[in-house]
Amino acid sequence: MANIEDRVESLIKDKIQELGYHLYDVQYVKEGQNYFLRVFIEKKNGSIDLNDCEKVNDGINDLLDKADYIKEQYFLEVSSTGVEKTLRKDKHLEDNIGNEIQINLFKSIEICGKKVKELIGILRGFDNDKIVIESDEEELDIERKNISQIKTVFDWENLE
């Protein structure tokens, strides 16, 4: 049986598209004693604002209640992906080949004689076991099991 995130994604994807948005990701997490269902959306013509989030929240709330996939009490959060998107799925990685990404690791590894827990480089490829990035003109294979998070890198210094 599919996990909660997959089931929710299948349930709400069409409704979100109907409302004029794209469903980027669904996360179901426990933080402290609270559960959160986080729905990340995008739209073609620009940034997501509070009205967009409210519109999607109102559009999917009844669907979620009727499906009753989540038995415990949870908080529904609808938001944009942000400028630095978390890359959790193979589709996210595929869409970002050739782009700069940041990889955070669970524990430090040694690269070129230095211990590092964070790597920044150009995403060159991936498979089920590893992510391949180019950093300082060197290609690095990072085992997926060692990765805590991957996200895009936004160039904050060249804002106009």
HELIX and SHEET records of a PDB file:
HELIX    1   1 ILE A    4  GLU A   18  1                                  15    
HELIX    2   2 LEU A   50  ALA A   67  1                                  18    
HELIX    3   3 ASP A   90  ASP A   95  1                                   6    
HELIX    4   4 ARG A  144  ASN A  146  5                                   3    
HELIX    5   5 TRP A  156  ASN A  158  5                                   3    
SHEET    1   A 3 HIS A  22  GLU A  31  0                                        
SHEET    2   A 3 ASN A  34  GLU A  42 -1                                        
SHEET    3   A 3 TYR A  74  SER A  80  1                                        
SHEET    1   B 5 GLU A 138  GLU A 143  0                                        
SHEET    2   B 5 LYS A 130  SER A 135 -1                                        
SHEET    3   B 5 LYS A 114  PHE A 126 -1                                        
SHEET    4   B 5 GLU A 100  ILE A 111 -1                                        
SHEET    5   B 5 ILE A 147  THR A 152 -1                                        
END                                                                             
